[in-house]
Amino acid sequence: MRAAVLPPLEDRGGPAQPLLTVGGLVKHFPVKGGVFGPRRAVQAVDGVDFSVLKGETLGVVGESGCGKSTTARLLVRLMAPDAGTVIFDGESVGDALSLRDYRRQVQMVFQDSYASLNPRLTIEDSIAFGPRVHGVAARAATGRAHDLLARVGLEPRRFAGRYPHELSGGQRQRVNIARALALEPRLVILDEAVSALDKSVEAQVLNLLLDLKRDFGLTYIFISHDLNVVRFMADRVMVMYLGRVAEIGARDAVFDAPAHPYTAALLASMPKADPAERRDAPPLSGDPPNPIDPPPGCRFNPRCAFVEDVCRRTDPPLAALVPQHSAACLMASSGSGHSRAPEIAA
């Protein structure tokens, strides 16, 4: 897997502008209880704010259940948010920008490459389906499907007439990528798109994604559990914990000087071949809190090795420490990230 060499965003044709801006995004799932019991809900996404710059890759990381995939589904409107705003290139989604136009510009690649495809449609028809729905003539849509198959490394004459069960996992994921590009989107959300692939195939798909981003001028939101893959792909990194953003910043800033104790603990868990590169950090104790009843104050306080009394009382906002680097931690400072950073990332 070749190294990703990405110029600074500000050098890519002028200052980077937000393509997507998300404010106060909320999604709670009601939980059935007794007839006279209190109404309760799983707080899957609870006030998420971030932006994605044009031409960048925003990596999203966090434990299972932190809200990464729910956020992705809210962004493509596979489910409706309970609250919050989504602004795409200056237009409010659902108001100034119709959902039909928005969905043409924002596409998604899912983790399960087989379940993402209709088993009754050929590969050609799966890719051409979207353009046909949006008014592209059948012959033109088929031609586009063949062009995209070739672009993702699948010979159209061999693969166009096949069905999903006749392909390997890596081939199916290439088809899903081609299908996502069929409507010529500007933003592609990749939800664990390579996590189910063998490492050799994963490397090929990651390099393909970088090539497609360059050739088509794409913007990515890249969701993954694999921090090494995120470091390879991302320009900026957003860390989520229990439905909220814990930290967001430039890739190297987050990886080299984490400001939130949770981020530091995640980075310490990264496997390293060289023992000298391994990072010690206070281990996480216990399990994540119940998302139905999150703890008061900082949501990370029950597991934080540096918790103070104020952390149990005050819910920390996502605050800027330095330009382009923010964290939701009361102990963080603008000078060195977390006030006890040497102990966290020694």
C-alpha positions as CSV (number, residue, x, y, z in Angstrom):
1,M,0.0,0.0,0.0
2,R,1.7,3.2,-1.2
3,A,1.9,6.2,1.2
4,A,-0.7,8.9,0.8
5,V,1.0,12.1,-0.1
6,L,-1.6,14.9,0.2
7,P,-0.8,18.6,-0.2
8,P,-2.3,20.9,2.4
9,L,-5.9,21.8,1.7
10,E,-5.2,25.5,1.4
11,D,-2.8,24.7,-1.5
12,R,-5.4,22.9,-3.5
13,G,-6.7,25.8,-5.6
14,G,-7.2,28.3,-2.8
15,P,-8.6,28.3,0.7
16,A,-10.7,25.2,1.4
17,Q,-14.4,25.9,1.9
18,P,-17.0,23.7,3.7
19,L,-18.9,21.4,1.5
20,L,-20.9,19.9,4.3
21,T,-21.8,21.6,7.6
22,V,-23.6,19.7,10.4
23,G,-25.1,21.5,13.4
24,G,-26.8,20.0,16.5
25,L,-27.5,16.7,14.8
26,V,-29.7,14.5,17.1
27,K,-31.1,11.0,16.7
28,H,-32.7,9.2,19.7
29,F,-34.3,5.8,19.4
30,P,-37.3,5.2,21.8
31,V,-37.1,2.2,24.0
32,K,-40.3,0.3,24.9
33,G,-41.1,0.3,28.5
34,G,-44.0,-0.2,30.9
35,V,-47.3,1.6,30.2
36,F,-46.8,4.0,33.1
37,G,-43.0,4.1,33.1
38,P,-41.0,7.1,31.9
39,R,-40.3,7.5,28.2
40,R,-36.7,6.5,27.5
41,A,-34.5,6.6,24.4
42,V,-31.1,5.4,23.2
43,Q,-29.2,8.6,22.6
44,A,-27.4,7.3,19.5
45,V,-26.4,10.8,18.2
46,D,-26.8,13.6,20.6
47,G,-25.7,17.0,19.4
48,V,-23.0,16.4,16.7
49,D,-21.4,19.4,15.1
50,F,-18.7,19.3,12.4
51,S,-17.9,20.4,8.9
52,V,-16.3,18.7,5.9
53,L,-14.1,20.8,3.6
54,K,-14.2,20.6,-0.1
55,G,-11.7,18.0,-1.4
56,E,-10.7,16.6,2.0
57,T,-11.1,13.2,3.6
58,L,-12.6,13.4,7.1
59,G,-11.8,10.2,9.1
60,V,-14.3,9.2,11.7
61,V,-13.3,6.9,14.5
62,G,-14.6,5.6,17.8
63,E,-15.8,2.5,19.6
64,S,-18.7,0.4,18.4
65,G,-21.9,2.1,19.4
66,C,-20.5,5.6,19.5
67,G,-22.8,6.8,16.7
68,K,-20.5,6.8,13.6
69,S,-22.8,4.7,11.4
70,T,-25.9,6.4,12.6
71,T,-24.4,9.8,11.8
72,A,-23.6,8.5,8.3
73,R,-27.1,7.3,7.8
74,L,-28.5,10.6,8.9
75,L,-26.3,12.5,6.5
76,V,-27.6,10.5,3.5
77,R,-31.1,10.7,4.9
78,L,-31.7,7.0,5.2
79,M,-33.3,8.0,8.5
80,A,-34.6,11.4,9.5
81,P,-32.9,13.3,12.3
82,D,-34.8,14.4,15.4
83,A,-33.1,17.7,15.3
84,G,-30.2,19.6,13.7
85,T,-29.3,21.1,10.4
86,V,-27.3,19.9,7.4
87,I,-26.0,22.5,5.0
88,F,-24.6,21.3,1.7
89,D,-22.5,23.8,-0.2
90,G,-24.4,26.6,1.4
91,E,-27.9,25.3,1.0
92,S,-30.0,23.8,3.7
93,V,-30.9,20.2,2.9
94,G,-34.7,19.7,2.7
95,D,-35.3,23.4,2.4
96,A,-33.3,25.2,-0.3
97,L,-31.9,21.9,-1.5
98,S,-34.4,19.1,-2.2
99,L,-33.7,15.6,-1.0
100,R,-33.6,14.3,-4.6
101,D,-30.9,16.8,-5.6
102,Y,-29.0,16.2,-2.4
103,R,-29.0,12.4,-2.7
104,R,-27.6,12.8,-6.2
105,Q,-24.6,14.6,-4.8
106,V,-24.0,12.5,-1.7
107,Q,-23.6,8.8,-2.0
108,M,-22.6,6.0,0.5
109,V,-20.6,2.8,0.4
110,F,-21.6,0.3,3.1
111,Q,-19.6,-2.3,5.0
112,D,-21.5,-5.4,3.9
113,S,-20.7,-5.6,0.2
114,Y,-23.2,-8.4,-0.4
115,A,-26.2,-7.0,1.4
116,S,-25.7,-3.7,-0.3
117,L,-26.5,-5.2,-3.7
118,N,-29.8,-6.5,-5.0
119,P,-29.2,-10.2,-5.6
120,R,-31.7,-10.2,-8.5
121,L,-30.0,-7.5,-10.5
122,T,-26.9,-8.0,-12.6
123,I,-23.9,-5.9,-11.8
124,E,-24.6,-3.7,-14.9
125,D,-28.1,-3.1,-13.8
126,S,-27.1,-2.3,-10.2
127,I,-24.8,0.4,-11.3
128,A,-27.1,1.8,-14.0
129,F,-30.2,1.8,-11.7
130,G,-29.5,5.2,-10.0
131,P,-28.8,7.1,-13.3
132,R,-32.0,5.6,-14.8
133,V,-34.1,6.8,-11.8
134,H,-32.6,10.3,-12.2
135,G,-33.6,10.5,-15.8
136,V,-30.5,9.3,-17.7
137,A,-31.4,7.3,-20.8
138,A,-31.1,3.6,-20.5
139,R,-28.4,3.2,-23.1
140,A,-26.4,6.1,-21.6
141,A,-26.8,4.6,-18.1
142,T,-25.5,1.3,-19.3
143,G,-22.6,2.9,-21.0
144,R,-21.8,4.7,-17.8
145,A,-22.0,1.5,-15.8
146,H,-19.4,-0.1,-18.2
147,D,-17.1,2.9,-17.9
148,L,-17.2,2.8,-14.1
149,L,-16.6,-1.0,-14.0
150,A,-13.5,-0.5,-16.0
151,R,-12.5,2.4,-13.8
152,V,-12.6,0.3,-10.6
153,G,-10.6,-2.5,-12.2
154,L,-13.4,-4.9,-13.4
155,E,-13.5,-5.8,-17.1
156,P,-17.1,-5.0,-18.2
157,R,-17.3,-7.9,-20.7
158,R,-16.5,-10.3,-17.8
159,F,-18.5,-8.8,-15.0
160,A,-21.4,-6.7,-16.3
161,G,-23.7,-9.7,-16.7
162,R,-22.8,-11.4,-13.4
163,Y,-24.8,-11.4,-10.2
164,P,-23.4,-10.5,-6.8
165,H,-23.1,-14.1,-5.5
166,E,-20.7,-14.8,-8.4
167,L,-18.2,-12.2,-7.2
168,S,-15.6,-12.1,-4.4
169,G,-16.0,-9.7,-1.5
170,G,-13.3,-7.3,-3.0
171,Q,-15.0,-7.4,-6.4
172,R,-18.4,-6.7,-4.9
173,Q,-17.0,-3.7,-3.0
174,R,-15.5,-2.4,-6.2
175,V,-19.0,-2.6,-7.7
176,N,-20.4,-0.7,-4.8
177,I,-17.9,2.0,-5.3
178,A,-18.7,2.2,-9.0
179,R,-22.4,2.4,-8.1
180,A,-21.8,5.2,-5.7
181,L,-20.0,7.1,-8.5
182,A,-22.7,6.5,-11.1
183,L,-24.6,9.7,-10.2
184,E,-21.4,11.8,-10.2
185,P,-21.6,12.8,-6.5
186,R,-19.4,15.3,-4.8
187,L,-19.4,13.7,-1.4
188,V,-18.9,9.9,-0.8
189,I,-19.4,8.5,2.7
190,L,-17.5,5.2,3.3
191,D,-18.8,3.3,6.3
192,E,-16.3,0.6,7.2
193,A,-15.9,0.1,3.4
194,V,-12.7,-1.9,3.7
195,S,-13.0,-3.6,7.1
196,A,-14.3,-6.9,5.7
197,L,-11.5,-7.3,3.1
198,D,-8.3,-9.2,3.3
199,K,-5.3,-6.9,3.9
200,S,-3.9,-7.3,0.4
201,V,-7.3,-6.5,-1.2
202,E,-7.8,-3.7,1.3
203,A,-4.6,-2.0,0.2
204,Q,-5.7,-2.2,-3.4
205,V,-9.1,-0.7,-2.6
206,L,-7.6,2.1,-0.5
207,N,-5.3,3.1,-3.4
208,L,-8.2,2.9,-5.8
209,L,-10.2,5.3,-3.5
210,L,-7.3,7.8,-3.5
211,D,-7.1,7.6,-7.3
212,L,-10.8,8.2,-7.7
213,K,-10.7,11.1,-5.3
214,R,-8.0,12.7,-7.3
215,D,-9.6,12.0,-10.7
216,F,-13.2,12.9,-9.9
217,G,-12.5,15.7,-7.4
218,L,-14.3,13.9,-4.6
219,T,-14.7,14.6,-0.9
220,Y,-14.8,11.7,1.5
221,I,-16.1,10.9,5.0
222,F,-14.2,7.8,5.9
223,I,-15.5,5.8,8.8
224,S,-13.3,3.0,10.2
225,H,-12.2,1.2,13.4
226,D,-8.7,0.8,11.9
227,L,-6.7,3.8,13.1
228,N,-3.8,2.9,10.8
229,V,-6.1,3.0,7.8
230,V,-7.6,6.3,9.0
231,R,-4.1,7.8,9.3
232,F,-3.3,6.7,5.8
233,M,-6.5,8.1,4.3
234,A,-7.6,11.1,6.3
235,D,-6.7,14.8,6.1
236,R,-8.6,15.5,9.4
237,V,-9.9,13.1,12.1
238,M,-13.1,13.2,14.1
239,V,-13.3,11.1,17.3
240,M,-16.7,10.2,18.6
241,Y,-17.7,8.9,22.0
242,L,-21.2,8.0,23.1
243,G,-23.1,10.0,20.5
244,R,-20.9,13.1,20.6
245,V,-17.7,14.5,19.1
246,A,-14.9,14.1,21.6
247,E,-12.1,15.6,19.4
248,I,-11.6,16.8,15.8
249,G,-8.5,18.2,14.2
250,A,-5.9,17.8,11.5
251,R,-4.7,14.2,11.2
252,D,-1.1,14.7,12.5
253,A,-2.3,17.0,15.3
254,V,-4.7,14.4,16.6
255,F,-2.4,11.4,16.1
256,D,0.7,13.1,17.5
257,A,-0.7,15.3,20.2
258,P,-4.2,14.0,21.3
259,A,-6.1,16.5,23.4
260,H,-8.8,14.2,24.8
261,P,-7.9,11.2,27.1
262,Y,-10.2,9.0,25.1
263,T,-8.3,9.8,21.9
264,A,-5.1,9.0,23.6
265,A,-6.4,5.6,24.8
266,L,-7.6,4.8,21.3
267,L,-4.2,5.6,19.8
268,A,-2.4,3.6,22.5
269,S,-4.4,0.6,21.3
270,M,-3.0,0.8,17.8
271,P,-0.8,-2.3,16.9
272,K,2.8,-1.3,16.2
273,A,5.5,-3.5,14.7
274,D,8.3,-1.5,16.3
275,P,8.2,-1.7,20.1
276,A,9.9,1.7,20.3
277,E,6.9,3.3,18.6
278,R,4.3,1.9,21.0
279,R,2.6,4.4,23.2
280,D,1.7,3.9,26.8
281,A,-1.5,5.4,28.1
282,P,-3.8,4.9,31.0
283,P,-6.0,1.9,30.1
284,L,-9.7,2.3,29.7
285,S,-11.6,0.8,32.6
286,G,-15.0,-0.6,32.4
287,D,-17.5,-0.5,29.5
288,P,-19.0,2.5,27.8
289,P,-22.0,4.0,29.8
290,N,-25.5,3.1,28.9
291,P,-26.6,5.4,26.0
292,I,-30.1,5.3,27.4
293,D,-28.9,7.0,30.6
294,P,-25.5,8.7,30.0
295,P,-23.6,10.0,33.1
296,P,-23.9,13.6,34.1
297,G,-21.1,15.9,33.2
298,C,-18.5,14.7,30.7
299,R,-19.7,11.4,29.2
300,F,-16.2,9.9,29.4
301,N,-15.8,10.7,33.2
302,P,-16.6,7.1,34.5
303,R,-13.6,5.7,32.4
304,C,-11.2,8.6,32.5
305,A,-8.0,8.2,34.5
306,F,-7.7,12.0,35.0
307,V,-11.3,12.8,36.1
308,E,-11.8,15.7,38.4
309,D,-15.0,16.7,40.4
310,V,-15.8,19.3,37.8
311,C,-15.9,16.7,35.1
312,R,-18.7,14.9,36.9
313,R,-20.8,18.1,37.1
314,T,-20.1,20.0,33.9
315,D,-20.8,18.9,30.3
316,P,-17.8,20.1,28.3
317,P,-18.5,21.8,25.0
318,L,-16.4,21.1,21.9
319,A,-14.0,24.0,22.2
320,A,-11.1,25.1,19.9
321,L,-7.6,24.6,21.5
322,V,-5.7,25.9,18.5
323,P,-6.9,26.6,15.0
324,Q,-8.4,23.5,13.4
325,H,-8.1,21.4,16.5
326,S,-11.0,21.1,19.0
327,A,-11.8,18.9,22.0
328,A,-14.6,18.4,24.4
329,C,-12.5,18.2,27.6
330,L,-12.5,20.6,30.5
331,M,-8.9,19.6,31.3
332,A,-7.6,20.6,27.8
333,S,-5.6,23.7,27.3
334,S,-4.6,25.7,24.2
335,G,-0.9,25.3,24.9
336,S,-0.4,21.5,25.0
337,G,-3.8,19.9,24.4
338,H,-4.7,18.1,27.6
339,S,-3.3,19.6,30.7
340,R,-1.8,16.2,31.6
341,A,-0.7,15.4,28.1
342,P,2.7,14.1,29.0
343,E,1.1,11.5,31.2
344,I,-1.4,10.5,28.5
345,A,0.9,10.3,25.5
346,A,4.3,9.5,27.0
